[in-house]
């Protein structure tokens, strides 16, 4: 977006007599004998691919790192203007280290094996994970597929237990042998067995659906990785 600069134009006395014969000569005279100044506090930034070792402007943009930087008088160098702090974590589909932008993949490597990082970045890793230590091996949650329908558990029917409570216990027994009574006991007991078998079928269905959930959560379907921010080089 463009902006108007508050510039003051001041004419400079022409040291010789001049006669402008056409508009082009007039413009030439005006541009040669005039001074301009910015009459307000206006800041400019410089685009660089590597930070200058001395202050050139209060603000620069490092295009290689894609970050704005300011001159830190105390440190005597340009420091990044960033919202990230050393140790911040992000998940990304960019599955390579990016030391220039400060992000390193957390894949369990030894810190000494991380390539192309600066001494400052290695010091950050040492402070986070221990000198001579290793990066954590982090696996972000990947996109989930194959989940059961939302009501898969609640829609599984649970069979009622039959026969009713105490029906078996209250079956009468005659003093004399009566095969009908024993047959009733056998029939009701078989009903109980059948109802419990139906319950078992429901439990198996719950187990199957639960396994689908577990398998879906444990199945990586994308190439996402986790990175840690270690600062700029």
C-alpha positions in Angstrom: 0.0 0.0 0.0 1.4 3.4 -1.0 1.6 6.4 1.4 2.3 10.1 1.0 5.6 11.3 2.4 5.7 14.7 4.0 8.4 16.3 1.8 9.3 20.0 1.9 10.7 21.5 -1.4 13.0 24.5 -1.2 14.1 26.5 -4.2 17.9 27.2 -4.6 19.0 30.5 -6.1 20.1 30.1 -9.7 23.6 31.5 -9.9 23.3 32.6 -13.5 20.7 34.2 -15.7 18.5 31.7 -17.4 15.9 32.1 -20.1 13.7 29.0 -20.6 12.7 28.8 -24.2 10.4 25.7 -23.8 8.8 23.6 -21.1 11.5 21.0 -21.1 14.2 23.5 -20.4 12.0 24.9 -17.6 11.7 21.5 -16.0 15.4 21.0 -16.2 16.1 24.2 -14.4 13.5 23.3 -11.7 15.0 19.9 -11.0 18.6 21.1 -10.9 18.0 24.0 -8.5 15.7 22.6 -5.9 16.2 20.7 -2.6 13.9 18.4 -0.8 13.7 17.1 2.8 11.3 14.9 4.8 9.8 16.9 7.5 8.6 14.0 9.7 10.0 10.9 11.4 9.7 8.4 8.5 11.1 4.9 8.8 12.4 2.7 5.9 13.4 -1.0 5.9 16.0 -2.7 3.8 15.5 -6.1 2.1 18.5 -8.4 2.5 19.4 -12.1 2.1 22.0 -11.9 4.9 22.0 -9.7 8.0 24.4 -6.7 7.8 27.0 -6.8 10.6 26.4 -3.1 11.3 23.3 -1.1 11.6 22.2 0.2 8.2 18.5 0.9 8.9 16.5 0.4 12.1 14.5 -2.4 10.4 15.4 -5.0 7.8 13.6 -7.8 6.1 15.6 -11.0 5.7 14.1 -12.6 2.6 16.1 -15.9 3.0 14.5 -16.3 6.5 11.2 -14.6 5.6 11.4 -12.5 8.8 11.6 -8.8 9.8 14.5 -7.9 12.1 15.4 -4.9 14.3 18.8 -3.6 15.3 19.5 -4.6 19.0 21.9 -2.0 20.3 22.8 -4.1 23.3 23.7 -7.2 21.3 25.1 -5.3 18.3 23.2 -7.3 15.7 19.8 -7.6 14.0 17.3 -9.7 16.0 14.1 -11.3 14.6 10.7 -9.8 15.2 8.7 -13.0 15.8 5.9 -14.5 17.9 7.8 -17.8 18.3 9.9 -18.6 21.3 12.6 -21.2 21.5 11.0 -24.6 22.3 7.6 -23.8 20.6 6.2 -26.9 18.8 4.2 -27.0 15.5 2.8 -29.8 13.3 3.5 -29.4 9.6 3.4 -31.2 6.3 6.9 -29.9 5.5 8.9 -33.0 6.5 12.5 -31.6 6.2 14.5 -29.5 8.6 14.5 -25.7 8.0 17.4 -24.2 10.0 17.0 -20.9 8.1 13.5 -20.4 9.5 14.4 -22.0 12.8 12.4 -25.3 12.7 13.8 -28.8 13.3 11.9 -32.1 13.0 11.5 -34.0 16.3 12.4 -37.5 15.1 14.6 -38.9 17.8 18.0 -38.0 16.2 21.0 -37.1 18.3 21.4 -33.4 18.5 24.9 -33.7 17.1 23.4 -35.3 14.0 21.1 -32.4 13.1 22.7 -30.8 9.9 23.3 -27.2 9.0 22.3 -25.6 12.3 24.2 -22.7 13.8 26.0 -22.8 17.2 23.2 -20.7 18.7 20.6 -23.2 17.5 22.6 -26.2 18.8 22.8 -24.4 22.1 19.0 -24.0 22.2 18.6 -27.7 21.5 21.1 -28.6 24.3 19.2 -26.4 26.7 15.9 -28.0 25.8 16.9 -31.6 25.6 20.3 -31.9 27.4 23.8 -31.4 26.1 24.8 -34.4 24.0 21.2 -35.6 24.1 18.6 -36.4 21.4 15.6 -34.8 20.0 12.3 -36.2 21.2 10.5 -38.6 18.8 7.1 -37.0 18.4 4.3 -38.3 16.2 1.4 -35.9 15.8 -2.1 -37.2 15.6 -2.7 -37.8 11.9 -6.0 -37.4 10.1 -8.5 -40.1 11.2 -10.3 -42.4 8.8 -12.5 -45.5 9.2 -14.3 -44.5 12.4 -17.6 -46.2 13.2 -20.8 -44.2 12.8 -21.6 -41.8 15.7 -24.3 -44.2 17.2 -22.4 -47.4 16.4 -22.2 -48.3 20.1 -25.6 -47.2 21.3 -27.4 -49.0 18.4 -26.0 -52.4 19.4 -29.0 -54.3 20.9 -28.6 -55.8 24.3 -30.8 -58.9 24.7 -33.0 -59.2 27.9 -32.2 -62.0 30.3 -34.8 -64.8 30.3 -36.6 -66.5 32.0 -37.6 -63.9 34.7 -35.8 -63.9 38.0 -36.7 -66.7 40.4 -38.7 -68.6 37.8 -36.2 -71.5 37.9 -35.8 -71.4 41.7 -39.6 -71.6 42.2 -40.3 -74.6 40.0 -42.3 -77.1 42.1 -41.0 -80.6 42.7 -43.5 -83.4 43.6 -42.7 -86.0 46.1 -43.0 -88.6 43.4 -41.0 -88.6 40.2 -42.6 -86.3 37.6 -40.7 -85.9 34.3 -42.7 -82.8 33.4 -41.1 -80.8 36.2 -37.6 -81.8 35.2 -38.4 -81.0 31.7 -39.6 -77.5 32.7 -36.3 -77.0 34.5 -34.3 -78.1 31.5 -36.3 -75.8 29.2 -36.0 -72.7 31.3 -32.3 -73.4 31.8 -31.8 -73.6 28.1 -33.7 -70.3 27.7 -31.2 -68.8 30.1 -28.3 -70.1 28.1 -29.8 -68.7 24.9 -30.2 -65.2 26.4 -26.7 -65.2 27.7 -25.4 -66.3 24.3 -27.3 -63.3 22.8 -25.6 -61.0 25.3 -22.3 -62.5 24.3 -23.0 -61.6 20.6 -23.7 -58.0 21.7 -20.4 -57.9 23.6 -18.5 -59.2 20.6 -20.1 -56.4 18.5 -19.0 -53.8 21.0 -15.5 -55.3 20.9 -15.4 -55.1 17.1 -16.5 -51.5 17.0 -14.0 -50.5 19.7 -11.3 -52.2 17.8 -12.2 -50.1 14.7 -11.8 -47.0 16.8 -8.5 -48.1 18.1 -7.2 -49.1 14.6 -8.4 -45.8 13.1 -6.6 -43.7 15.8 -3.4 -45.7 15.4 -3.3 -45.5 11.6 -1.3 -42.6 10.1 -2.9 -41.5 6.8 -0.9 -38.3 6.2 2.8 -37.2 6.2 2.5 -34.8 9.1 5.6 -34.3 11.4 6.3 -32.3 14.6 8.9 -29.6 14.6 10.5 -27.5 17.4 11.5 -23.9 17.0 15.2 -23.3 17.8 15.6 -19.7 16.8 17.2 -18.2 13.7 20.8 -18.8 12.8 
